[in-house]
Amino acid sequence: MHIRNAILSDAKGIAKVHVDSWKTTYRNIIPDEFLEKLSYDQRTALWNHNISKEGNYVFVAVNNNGEIVGFADCGKRESNNVHNSGDLTSIYLLEEYQGKGIGKQLLKQLFIQFENLGFNRVFVEVLEDNKTRHFYEYYGAKLLKSEKIKLAGTELNLLVYEWSNINEILSKV
């Protein structure tokens, strides 16, 4: 397994992981009709944009066959007004690659990026019913707040977590 910076030609592979992992991660959380409408083409366009966007950092996990099996994304959301802070915007892995330490490797890469940017606080938003929140908690994220959001016509609880010490997380990963 190899973690590296994403390049534009990775957008299609990232889109496949994005769509496929949403269908497994959010099953029974987000309505099936919404998940079934997710499109590789639409997500490829999104990832072409995300990879190209200044201040956005995308990393991919590539298996020994050269296939993208996971990705992570970070930067600073436009809505983030906290000085010297950034946002972990996504970590997704294909279901069959979860639980193998790849998420930890991606998380480490993100926090190295945050450290290089001079950020000392990091936020992540996660749906309450998404079991990934336990991954973030394990690595020291503390619940900051909860808010209601509507996604695909369903009201959901969005949890916002914070890491307030970059060095602490880097020593754990």
Secondary structure, 3 states (H helix, E strand, C coil): CEEEECCHHHHHHHHHHHHHHHHHHCCCCCCHHHHHCCCHHHHHHHHHHHHHCCCCEEEEEECCCCCEEEEEEEECCCCCCCCCEEEEEEEEECHHHCCCCHHHHHHHHHHHHHHHCCCCEEEEEEECCCCHHHHHHHCCCEEEEEEEEEECCEEEEEEEEEECCHHHHHHHC
